[in-house]
């Protein structure tokens, strides 16, 4: 009886491990085709070189996920190993079942089904497709792609004009749909996802205006939470604010905290061994460090190096002569400090005063020297 109970508990635990299923039905797809997927936000982001992967079967493919309450967000799914047109799709995924149905082996003319949010996103797509003048949108988009491949300047100019006009219609329709459905969580996805009419086309103020109209239910997802955090980030890590403390391990796996550097001017530097602009900036930081290190200045570098890439991180430190303190959790863009400081690009840095106050942000080259001279050449 005891063994049976243990087995039952184990099976129950396994069944509860996943609360979300994404099922793809692409009838012409060959069994054994790699299907890769990755969350497309900072909380879930994994290195793009390390996408999770499954193999398709004769019935399609199934992705098993676990989504917490308020954890719905943008999932990127790729057919095969190479990013190409119609092989990559971004969808909004929340708890439950999401189905992706196409008539061939690609993500073309996809129909979404399953849970309420998947049906809502499909409804939005149908609304856009039926918009006035948009019946030829896909054809014109394909023509633009072919013109770019062939480097046909005249065709590129023509299709660019056409797409601009059609994209303005799509953007207006997307605004209309969101205004009519302020309680739908997929609104946040529509605002952010690169394949949607508003993705990459909204100003900060436009995003704020939309979010202010959305209900608490519609904001209960990772995408909206990320946008709201970014809007308020100056209240957390703006100039004049106290730099949030954190602890992370150094190159010898010893815990290091930002508060350990109180009493000194600190350049909190975000970089990575794989980042060419970071490596190009390193000589400027080395110069500043050597010039001011005896006057109460130091550097604390946080690396965005990837899992399993510690040797590359250490080699870059050695090769670039970075003789100050370095920390990292080797989680790429998922680094906890990166999320805390809302870092969206590297190199990035914060100049912090002896009392922990942020004095300046993203000071590089001569500007770094000028800022340090202002504080340390008294």
N, C-alpha and C positions, 0 to 999 in steps of 0.2 A: 504493500500500500504506500509506504514511504517513497519508494523508487518511482512509483506511478505519479505521485504528487509532484515530485521533483521534475520529472519529465514534462508534466502538464504545465508547471510553472515556467520551465525553460521555453516551451513552445509558445506559451502566452507572451513571455517577454520578447521573443523573437517576432511574434506577430505585431507587437506594439512598437517595434523598432521603426517601422515605416508607416506613416499615415497618409502618404501621398503617392499616387501612381500616374506617370505620364505614358500613355500608350499611343504608339504611332502605327497607322495602317497605311502603308505605301505598297500596293499590290505588286508592282513590278520590281521591287527591290529584291536583290539576291540575298539569300540566307548567308549569314556570316559577314555582312557589311558592318564595319565599325561605326558606332553611333557615339559621339562624344558630347559631353555636356558640362556646363559650368555656370554657377551663379554669377550674375553680372552686376554685383555691387560690392562695396568695400567690406561689409560684414561677412560675406560668404566667398569673396574672391579667392581663387586659387591661381597659381601661375598658369598662364595659357599653355605652357609646355606640358602641364600635368593635368589635363582635363580628365574627369572621370569618363569611363568608357564601358559600353556593353556591345555585344554582337547581336545583329538582327537574326530573327528566325524566319521561317516561311510565313509566319503570321504577322510579321512586323517587328516592333521592338517595344520593350517596357523598361522605364526608368523608375526605380524605387527611391523615394526621398522621404525625409522627415522634416516637416515644416511646423515650427512652433506657432502659437497664437500670435498674430501680428507679424508673422514672418514671411508673408507672401511677397514675392519679388520677381525680378527679371531673370529668366533662365535662357541661356544660349544653348542651342542644340545644333550639332554639326554632323553631316553625313560624310564619312570618310575622314581623310587626314588633311585635305586641302580646302581652304576657305574659297568657295566659288559661289557665283550667283545660283540661287535656288537650292544650295546645299546647306545654307545657314539660316536659322530662324530664331527669333527672340519671342518668347511668349511669357505671359504673366501666369505664375503658378502659385496657387494657394492650396490649403489642405483639401484632400479628396482626389477625385479622378479628373484627369485632363486627357482628352483624346485629340489626336492630330490625324486628319484623314486627307489623303491626296489621291489622285487618280493614276499617278505614275510612281517612279522611284525617287522623286525629288520633292522639295517643299514648294510645289507650285499649285496655285488655286486651292490652298489649304482651307479646310473646314475644321473649326475647333468645337469640341463638345465636352460633355462631362459635367463638372460642377458649375455653380452659378456664375463664378467669375470667368470661366472659360467661355460660357455661353454669352456673357456680356461683351467680352472682347470680340467674339465672332459677330455679334450684333453690330458693334462699332465698325468692324471691317466691312460688313455688308452695306452699312450706311454710307461709308466713304466711297465704295466702289460704284454705288448708284448715284453719286453726286453729278450735278450738271457738267457736261463736257469732259468727264473723267473716263468715259468708256474706252478711250485709246491710251490711257496713261501707261499701262504696262508695255504696250507696243513702242511708245515714244521713249520710255526708259530703256528698253532693249536697244533701240536705234542709237540712243546716246552712248550706250556701252560699246556697241560695234564701231561707232564713229571714233571713239577714243582709242580703241584697239588698232584701228586702221590709220589713226592720226590724220583723219579727214577734217581739216580745219573748218571748212565751210559747213559740213554736216554737224560738227560739234557746236558751232555757233547757233545753227538753226534749232537743234534739239535743246540746247541750253535755254534759249528764249522760250521754247514751248514748255519745258519742264518748270521754269520759274513761274509761268502763268498758272500751270496746273497745280503746282505746289502751294501757291497762294490760295487756290480754291480749297485744296485739301486742308490747309491750315485753318481756314475760316470754318469749314465743316467740323473739324475737330473741336474748335472752340465752342461751336453750337452744341455738339453732342455732350461735352463735359458740362456746359451750363444747364443742360436739360437733365443730367444724371449726376448731381453733386454728391450722391451717396454711394457711388460705385468705386470700389478700390482700384479698378483698372484705370481710372482717370490718372492716377500717379504714373502708371506704366506708360500710358499714351503720351504723357508729358516728357518722359525721359528716354524711352527706348529708341535706338537709332533708326529702326525701320518704320517707325510711326510718323505721322505727319508733323508732329510737334517736336520730335526728338532732335535736340541740338539746334532748334530754331527759336527758342524762347529766351527772352531776357530774364534777368533775376527778378525784376519788378513784375513781369508777366507771370512768372511762376508763383510769386507771392500772392498776386491777385487771385489766381485760380485756387491755390491752397486755402486761402481765407474763405472761399465759398463752399469748400468741401466739408462734409459732415465728419464727426469723429470716427465713425465706422469706415469711411473712405480713406481716412488718414492712418488707419491701423494696419500698416504694412511697412516693410523695410525701405521701400523706395521713397515714400512720403517722409518717413522718419529721417532718412539720409538728407533729403532736401531741406527739411526744417532745421536739422543740426547745422548744415552748411550756412543757412541764412543767419543763424544765431551765433556763428563761430567767433565773431569779433567780440562777443560778450564773454567768451571763454578764453581765447588766445589772441585778443587784439592788443595793440600797443597800449601800454598803461595798465594792463591786467596782470595778475600774478600767474606765472607760468604753471600749469598743472603739473604736480609731481607724478613721477612714475618710477618703476624699478624694472630693470631688465639686466640680463647677464652679459658680462663682457667676454672678451675672446678666451679667457681662462675659465669661463662659466662661473664667475664670481658676480653676485648681485650688486648692481650699482644703481643708486637713486639720484635723481636730479638734485634733491635737497642736499646731497653730499657736497655740492659745489657752492653752497651759500657762502657769501663773503668774497666771491670772485665774479668778474664779468665772464659770462659763458656764451659761446656761440653754439647753440643747439642746431646741429647740422644733419639734415636728412639726405642720404646719398645711397649709392649701391655700386658694387664693382662692375656691373653690367651697363651702367649709365655713362655714356660717353661725355655728355655735358658736365656731369659731376666730376669725372676724372680730369676734364679740362680746367675746372675751377679749383681743384685741389692745390695746385701750386700757389694760388693766391692765398688760400687759407694757411698753408705752410708758412708763407712769408709773413702773414699777420701774426701767426702763433709765435714764430721765432722772434719777432720784433717786440711783442708785448707780453710774452709769457712771464717775464720777471717783474711786470708791473700789475699783476693781479688778473691776468686774462688767461683763459684756457678754452678748449673745445671739447664738446661731447658729441660724438657722431653716432647717429642711429642708422643702421644699414637696412635696406630693403632687399637684401640678398635672399635667394630662394632656398627652400628646403633642400638639404643635401649639398649645398654649395658653400659650406663653411671655408673650405680650402681656397676657393676663389676670392672670398671676402678677405681672408688673412693675407693672401698674395697681393691683393690690391693695396692693402694697408702698408705692406712692406715695400712694394714697388714705388708707391707714391710718397713714401717717407712721412706717414701720418703718425707722429709720435705722441699722440694724446689718447684719451680714453674712448673706446669703441664698444657699443652694445648692439645687440640684435636678438630677436627670437627666430630669425631665419624663416619668416612666414610671408615674405614678398609683400604685396599690398595689404595682406591681412595682418601685418605687424600692429600690435596693440597700440603702440605710441603713434604710429601713422594715423590710426583711426581717431585717437584722442585729440591730435592736433589738426585733423582734417586735411592731411597732406594729399594733394591730387596730382602733384608733379614733383620730380626731383631734377636738379638740386633745389632744396628749400631750406631756409634757416631762420632762426630767431636769435636775436642778441638780447641776452638776459642780464639784468643788473645784479649787484651783490645781494640785494634783498629779495630777489626772485621776480622782479617786475620786468615785463617784456618792454624793451627799449626801442626795438626796430625789427622789421621783418624783411627777409630776402635781400640782405645787403651782400653784395659781391664785389670782387675786384677792388678798384680804387674806393668805391663807396664804403666797403668794409673798413679799409684803413682810415678813412675820414671819420667814420663813426667812432672807432676805437681811439683815434687821436683826440677827439672831442672829450671823451671821458677819462682818458688815461695820461694825457700829456699835461696835466696840471702841475 
